[in-house]
Amino acid sequence: MKFFIAAATLLLSVTVARADEPSASLSDWGSVGLLQTPTARMAPDGTMSGGLTGLGDLHRHVAIAVQALPWLEVTARNSVYPGYFGLTEPGLDVKLRLRAEDGDGPALVVGGRDVTGSGLDLPGKGRFAGEYVALSRRWWDFDLSLGLGWGTLGEAGHFRNPLRFLGGRFRRDRDPSWWPSVRGPRAWFTGERVALFGGVEWHTPIPDLSLKIETTGDTLRGQRQDQPGFTAGSRYNVGLAYRPFSWVDLGAGFEQGRRAMLRLSLRFDPAEQADRDGRSPPPVGPRPSPETALPADEIVTVARAHGLPARAARIDDGTATLWLDPAGRSTLPLAREVGHAARLLADLAPPDAERLRIVTGAAGLDGAALTLLRRDLERATRHRGSVDELWRTAGVAPTDGPPPSWRPRLDFGARVAAEFDLAELGTPLAVRTHTDLLLSGEPAPGWVLGGGLRINTGDQLALLDTNALPVAEPVRSDLPRYTLHPVSVEHLHASWLARPADGLTTRVTVGYPEEMFAGVGAEALYQPLTARWAAGLDLNRVWKRRPSALFAVLPDSDRLTGHASLYWESPGAATTSALRLGRYLGGDWGGTIEVTRRFAGGVALSAQATWTEGPDGGQSRFGGRMDWGMALSVPLNASGWLPVGGTAETAVRTLGRDAGQRLRHPLPLYDTRVPGGFGRLAGTWSTLLD
């Protein structure tokens, strides 16, 4: 107790001496922390890590953690332990930062392990569930942390629960052997007693090597109930963390006075490891004479040679216009791509073209038409002006009308994907890998034809829990049947897109939008030009595709699904949040929250969570009525075997669930239209002259 009093005194002191902040290391649980205990530290924004921890003969943790927002860490984890009928313990762990460390006080977080409590409700399940509040503060190379734990983290019982005055469940003992198990939202911060935990991490003079010492509040009560004669051992742990490379995080320790710990984690930090598009901006020389200026068709050819997705150009009435379509697919920020296009026009267009107009868009839909004064751009490129001055004299309109000529477009791409499911009870990890070869064509204005060939390269879907109890009307619980063939048609569709009014975009699609469903659907999206919000509505009539046939559908499998969606973009256009309410593929009603982050180099990080009432004829016994997932998408450079436009995607999500399943459409309007819109242009404006 003297240690905790001294630690609290240091943490709450007003002044503190700090060295440059070293990188945060991972705990045994796969999230940022010491060994068994959490801290108030966070990983760099957008970081995704995954790995395996072994603690003697006691625990095995498989975890994937994502720093979804600067203040939000989410960890998907599945744990194996002896003595419980071979079942694993999946959990979703969350940490929220309430305060960042500064000269006035320590960093403060609140969080929990196994916060959802989803899955079968059996005695003993939820043995790792617990909540906490933690503080962290750094002196030179020493990082001190102190926390108060509930549930598993509070089993040492140093104090009565400070929330006892709320009565009822806040006074009851949280015994993991009870029925029903005490976990999930109804159990947050409950229990008769709480405990202190804490420790220190010393960042040694050896780069990226740190020493950790901690004391926990966990007495391994669940393990002692499962295994008579089990001895928990000491609550003091010591260990090392080492990062020999920026993408590897290793850990080793001696815990509970009797067990060795080893951990291997792989990390991806967009700021460190994302590929950057290093192409130089086109030069802007003196204006060409009328005789040497290039005509519109040749300007398009030169723009494409510079890697710009130019579709058409026009020169008339003192204005030079260049259409970029589809904008937003390259790894360049949109404003930088627009800036390169404007430079080309300034260097190649006739001398009397005083206005330079760049029209952005995708799939034949205009996003925004930006007009720059040529003389202002020329001054800025000669360091006599700034992007702020260009913004004040620029003009932005919803559209500039259709291009003067339509050229059919054909795009090839590839997607290499690995999906991990850490929510199963019968296996710690289920994996699916596949490669999609993608083809998209625009034969006429407004029309998009798309197809995808899926090469199934391996999976463990036979281990999914939903295989144990098949249902009469599956939504996705019969997923293993769709991966039996090495090659299948992932999607095949024809879509017609239109813009009936300013800010309003519509789409009608027929065909096979994804590997499990076929049908017809319509979508509408409304977003005023300068608005950071958008509203959408989609409605689809679909049939279940027959797994063993190329194009056939199952009779009497039709279902109606659709959602109303509300989108919101952050001021910098780097983060998009979406709220969806509607009817899912299983006939269940509910809502979905989605967050998508975009980083330099084209890296995207997304997370979603869905709650529904559960499908009547589907599988909701396993996994409950919640569906969730996190995904990281990284652009791949062109190579001898991979075409331009390739991406590598890593996702952790629930596989083979029937509750909360949306149709996975290859051409959603928001994702198609907004990357070339005003919000993305304004949000990246500082890169215009890069």
N, C-alpha and C positions, 0 to 999 in steps of 0.2 A: 504493500500500500504506500510505503514511503516513496517508491519509484514513481507511482502515479501522481503523487502530490508534487514531486519535483518536476515531473514532465509537464504537468498542467501549468506550473509557475513559469516555466520557460516558454511554453507555447503562447501564453497570454501576455508575455512581455511586449512592450511597445516597440522597442528598437531591436534590430537584429542585423547581424553581419552575414551576407550571403555571397557565395561565389557564383560564377555563371551557372545557371541551372542545368544540371546534367539530365540526360534522358531518363525517363521513368522506366523502371524494371517491372517484370511481371511476377505474379505470385504463383503458388501451386495451383490455383484455381483458374489460371489463364488470363485473369484480369490484372490491372496494375495494383501492386501491393507489396507487402513484405513476403512472408512465406505462407502461413495459414490465415493471416489477418489482412484486411484492406487498409489502405491509406487514403488521404485526400488528394493524391496526385492523379493526374490524367495523362494519357498518351498524347502525342502530337495530333492535331486535328486531322481526321480522315484516316488514321492508322487502322489497319486490319491485321490481326495476328491469330495464329492457330497453332496448337501443339498438344503434346501429351505429357502428363506428369504421372510418375509412379512413386508411391510412398510405401516402401517395404512390402509387406504382405497385406496391407490394409486397403489402400485406395488406388484407383487408376482414374484419372480425369482426362477426358478429351474435350477441348474447349476451343472456340473461335470467338474472339473479342473484336469489337468495332468501336472506335471513337466516332460515333455517329454525328455528334455536334461537339463544339468545344467544351460544352458543359455536360455532355451525356455519354456515358460508356455503357454498352450493352454486350453481355457475354452469353453465348449459347454454350451449354455444358452438359455432358453426360458422364456419369460416374459409375464405376464398377466397384463393388465391395463384397467380401465374402459373407456367407451366412444368411442370404435372403433369397433363396429359391432361384438363383440365377438371374433375377431381375436387375436391371440397371436403374439409375436415378437421374432422369433428365431434369434440367433446370434452366431457367432464364434469369440471369443476374443483371441488375441495373444499378448504376451509380450516378447521382446527380450532384453537380458542384453548385453550392449555394453562394460560395465566396472564394475568390482567388486570393492567394497570399500577397500581402503588401507590407509596407512599413508599419501599418497600424494593427496588423493581426494575422493569424494563420489562415491557411486554406481550410475550407469547411465543406464537407460533403454529407449527403444522406443516401443510403442505398440498402440493397437487400439481395439475398440469394434465394433462388427459386421463388420469385415474386408472383408468378402466375398461378402456381399450384395446379397446372393442367395435367391431364392424364388420369389413369385409374386411381380411385380414392381407396387405397388399401391401408391397413394398419402398418405403420413403419415407413410408409412413403412420406417424403418431405423431411427426412431426417437431417438434411443439410440446410433447411430453410431457416433464415434468420435475417434480422434487420440491424442497421447500425447507423450511428452518427460518428464521424471521425474528423480529427484536426491534424494538420501537418504543417511543420515549419522547419526551415533550413538554416543552419549555422555553418558557414564555410562549406566543408564537404560532409557535414553530418545532417541527416534529414530525420527529424523526430516526429513520430506519429502517436496519437492517443485517441481511443475510441470507446464508445459505450454500445454494447451489443445486446440484442434481444434474441429469443429463440436459441438456435444452436450456438450462436456467438455469445450468448449470455448464460450458459449453463453453469458457470462457476458461481453465479448468484451472489455477487458482492453486495448488491443493494436490492431493495424492493423496487418494483417497476414504478418510475416517476409518473406514469400515466394511470396509476391505480385509482385515482380520484374519478376517472371516467366510469368505473364500475364494471360489472359483468365479466366479459371475456378478458379484460385487461388484468383481472386478478387470478385467473385460472392458470394452473400449471400447464405448460406446453409439452406434453409427453408424446413423443413420436409413436408410441405403441397404441395410442388411443384410436378409436373409430368414431367419426371420420378423422382423418389426419388433419392436424392443425397447421395449415399452410394456405397460401394464396391471400388475396386482399382481406378476407375476413380475419386473418391471423396476424396482419401487420402490427408490429410493436405491441403485441399482447404477451402475456405470461406473467407469472407471479414475481419473478426476479430477473435482474439484469446483471451484466458483468462488465468490468473494464478490460481493455486489451490495449496493447501498444508495443512500440519497439523503435529501433533506430537503424538507419541504413547509412553506412560509411562508404562514400565514394573514394576509393583508394587512389594513391598516386598513379597506379597502373591504369591507363585509359580504359574506360568501359568495364571496369571490374569493381564490384561493390560487395561489402560484407554486411549481412543482415542478422540482427538479434531481436527476438520478440518474445512476448508472453501472450498467450491466448486466453479467451474466456470459454473455450470448448472443452468439455470433459468427456466427449465421445459417448454420450448417454445411449444413443441409438445402437452403437456397436456393442456396448455392454449388455443391452437387452437381448440382442440377437445371439450373442455368443457367451454363454455362461463361463466364467473364469477369465474373460478378456480383461486385460489391465490397460488402462489408458496411458499410464506413464506420466512424464513431466509435461507441464504446460509451457515449457521454455524450449525454443527452437533457435538454431543457428544455421546460416547457410551463405552461399555465394551466388551472385548473378554476374554473368559475363556475356558481352556482345563482341565476339571476334570479328563479325561483319555486321554491317548496318541491318541486314535482313535476318540475322540469327540471334536468338536470345537463349542462353543456356543457364540452367540453375542446378545447384547441388546443395544438399543440406543434411543435417543430423537433427531429427525431430523427435519429440516426446521421450528423449533420453534413450531411445532404443531402435529407431527406424531410420534408414537412409532414404533420401529423396533425390530423384533425378528428374530433370525437366528439359525438354527440347521444344522450342517455339520458333516459328518463322514469322517475320513481320514485314509488312509492306507499308511504307510511309510515302504518300504522294509527293511530299516536298523533297524527299531524298532520292526516290527511285523512279519516278515517272519520267518517261522520255519527253523531251521538249522538242518542239519544231523549231529548229535553228535557222530556217531560211532567212536570208537578208531581205530587207524591203527593196523594191525596185527603185533605181535612181531616178531623180527628177532633174532633167537638164533644161537648157533653154527651150522655149517653145519652138516646135518645128515650123517651117514655112508651109504655106498651103500646098506646095508641091510635094514636100517630104512627109507630111502628115499621113497617117495610115487610115484607110477606110474602116468602117465598122467591122466587117468580116475579119479583117486581118488583126484588129485589136483583140477580138475573141480568141484567135489562134495564139497570139502572144500571151494573153492572160492564162490560157490553159497550159502553155509551156512554163509559166511561173507557178504552176500548181494550184491555180484558182479555179473553182468550179463555175466557170463562165458559161452561160447559155446563149446570150445574144447581146448585141450592142446596137446603139442608134445614135446618130449625130444630126441634130436639126435645131433651128431657132436658137443658136448659141448655147445649146446644152448637149453634153456628151453623156450618154447613159449606158451603163453596163449592168446586165442582170446576172446575179450570182445564184445558182440553184443546183444542188441544195446547199445552202449555207448552214454552218453549224456542224457539219460532219467531220471537218478537218480538226487537227489538234490545235489550230490557232484560235485564240479568242475572237469572237465575231468582229469586234471593232478593229482588231489588227488585220483581219482578213479584208474588211472594208477599206482600211487605210492602204493596204497594198494595191487594191483595185483602183482607188482614187489616184494613187501615184502613177499607175500605168496610164490612166486617162490623161493626167496632167502632162505626161511625157510624150504621148503619142497623138493626142487629139489635135484637130486643126487649131490655129492660134486664136480664132474668134470664138471658140467654145469657152465662155467665161463661167459656166456652171457645170459642175461634175456631179452626176447623179448615180448612186449605187442602189440597186433594188435587190434586197435580200429576200429569200424565201426557200421553199422546199416543196417537192412533189408538184411543181407548177403553181403553188399558192404563194402570192406575194406576202412578205411579212412587213417590210417597211421600205420606204423610198427616201434615202438620205441625199440631200443636196448640199454640196460644199462650194464655196466661191473659190475659183481656181487660184486667184492671186493670194488668198489667205493660206491655201495649202502650200503654194510655192514658198511663201515667206516662212511658214512653219518648218518646212524641210530644210531651210537654210538657217534654222535656229534664230529666226527673227519673230517667231510667234509660238504659241503654245496650244495644247489640246483644249484648254479652257476657252481661249479666244475663238478657236474653230467651233466650239459648241455654241457660243453666243451668236455666231453668224450662220450656223447651219439651219437647214429646214428639213423637217421630217413629216412625211405624209403617209397615209395608209397604203397607197398603191400608185403606180405610174402607168396603169393600163397594161394590157398584155404585151409581150415581146413582139417586135415587128415580124418575126418569123419563128415558126415552131420546128425544132429539130428533135426527132425522137431520141430518147435517152435510154441507155442500158447500163445498169450498175451491177457489178459482181462484188461479193463480199464473203466473209467467213466468220464464224463464231465458234471459238473453242471454249467449252463450258465444263465445269466440275461443280456438282451440287452435293452438299453434305447435309445429312439429316441427323441431328443430335437429340431428337425428341422421342426416340423409341425406347420401349421398356425391355425388349428382348435382346438388343444389341447396342453397344456403345456408339456405333457409327454405321450409318448406311450411306453408300456413295453411288452417284450416277455420273458418268462422264459421256460426253458426246461432242461431235463436231458438226456444225450446220453449214452447208454451202448455200449461199443466198443469191438470188437473182431478182432484180427489180427493173421493170421497164415502164416507160411512159410513151406509149405510141401516139397519143393525141392529147390535146389540152384537157386537163381534168381527169384523165384516165391513168390509173396505176395498176399494173399487173405484177404480181409477186409470187415467188415460189421458193421453197426451201427444202433441201434434201438433207435429212438427218442421218448421220453415221453414228450408230451406237457403239461406243468403244469400250464399254464395260460398266457393270453395276452390281450392287448387292441388294436389289430391291426385293428379293425373295425373303429378306430378313425383316421386312416391314411388319409392324404389329397388326396392321389391318388385314394381313393374310390369314390371321388366326380365325377370324369370324367374318367370312364373306357375307355381303348383303345383296338384296335382290335388285336394288337400283343404285349401283355405285356411281359416284361422280369421278373421283380420281383414285379410289382405293383399289381399282383394278389396273393401276399404272404398270405393274410388272408385265402384263399381257401386251403392252404397247412397245416393249423393249426387246421382245423375243427375236425380231428380225434385225440383222445387222444394218440394213438400210431401209428407211421409210420416208414418206412424204411428210415433212413437218408442217408446211402450210402451202396453200395454193389458192390464190384469191384474185378477184377483179374488183377494183374500187373506183368509184367516181367521186371526185372532190369538187366542190364548188364554193363560191363566195358570193352569196346572194345579196349581201349588204355589208357596209363597212363594219368590221369587227366580228362578223358572223361567218363561220365556216361550217360546211356540212360534208358528210361522207356517207355513201351507201356502199356496202360490201356484200358480195356473194362468193361462196366457195368454202374453203377449209382454212379457217383462221389459225388453227393450231392442230397438234397431233392427235387430240382426243375428240374434237367436235367439228361439225360442219353446219353451215346454215347461212342465214341472211341477217344483216344488221344495219342499223343506221345510227349516226352520231351527229350532234350539233355542238359547236363550241362558240361562245360569245366572249370577246375581250376587246374593249375599247383600246385604241392605239397606244396610249400612254399609261394605261392602267396596269397595276401590279397584280390584279386579280383577274380571274377568268371563271366562267361557269359553263358546265357541260352537261349533256344528257345523252345517254346511249340506250338502245333497245335492240335485243337480239333474239331471234327464234333459231334454236340450234338442235341438232340431232347428234347422238353419240356415234362416232365413227367406229366401224367394225375393225378390230385389231388385226385380223388375219387377211383383210382385203385392202386393195390399194385405194379405192374410192367409195366403197359401199358404206352405208350407215345402218345402224341397228333399228329395226322396226319398233314403233311405239316407244321411242326414246326421246321424243321431242320435248323441249322445255323452253320456258321464256325467262330471260334474264336481262337486267338492265339496272343502271345506276344514275343518280344525279350527283355531279361532282363539283366541288368548289376548290379552286387553285389559288395559291398565294405565293408570290415571289418576294424574296428578301430584297432590300434596296440595291444590293450589289449584284442581284440576279444569280448569285452562286448557289442559293438554296431555294428549292421549290417544295412547298407543303401542299398536300391534297387531302380533302375529306370527301369520302364517298358513302352514300347511303342508298340502299336498294335491295334487289332480290338477286340471290346468288344462284349458281348452277344447280344446287340441290333443292331449290325452292325455299331455302331459308332466307330470312330477312335480317339485315344487320348493317354494320358500318365498317369502313376501312380508313385508317390513317396512314399516309405515305409521306416520307421525307426523302428528297433526292439532293445530294450535294455534288457540285462540279468543281474540279480542281484543275490547276495548270496541267497542260499536256493532254487534255481530253479525258482524264480519269474521272469516273463517276462512282459515287457511293450512295446506295439507297437502302431504305428499311421500311417495312410495312407491318402493320398488325391489324387483324380483323377479328371482330366479335360478332357472332350470330346466334340465333335461337337454336341452331342445329337442324340438319335436314331430316325430314320425316322418314324417307326411305333410304337414307344413306348411312354412312359409318360415322358415328359420333362417340361411340363408346371409348375408342382409343383416341387420345389427343384432345378430348373435350370439344368445346365449341369455339376454340380460338385457333387462328392460323397466323403464322408470322414468318418473316424471312428478312435476310440482309444479303446484299449483293455488292460486289466490287467489279467494275468493268474497266479494263485497261486497253487502250488502243495498241495494236500491233503494227509495226512497220512492215512495209512490203518486203517480201523475200521471194526466193525462187519457187516456193510451193504455196505461199499464202498471198492472195491478191490484196490490192489496196482496199482499205475499209475493214480490215479484220479487227476483231476484238477478242480478248481473253476475259472470261467471266468466271468468277468464283463466288458461290452463293452458299449460304447456310439457311435452310428453310425446312419446313415440314413437308414431307413427300407422302403421297398416297392418302391424303385426307379428303373427306367429303364435305366438311363444314367450311363455309366461308370461301368458296372457290369462285374466282372470277374468270371470265373468258380472257385468254391471253391473245390479244389482237396484234398483228404485226405492224399495223398502221394507225395507232391512236392519234387523234387529232392534236392534242396538246403537245405531245412529243414531236409531232411532225411540223407543226406551224410555229411554235414558240421559239425554237432555237434561232430562227432568223428574224425574230420580232424586236420591237422597240426596247423591251426590258433588257434583253441580252445585249443589245447594242449600247444602251446607256450604261449598263453595269460594267462593261469592259472598255468604256470610252478612253480611259487613261492609256490604253495600249495602241491607240490609233496610229501613232507615229513610230512605233517600235519596228 
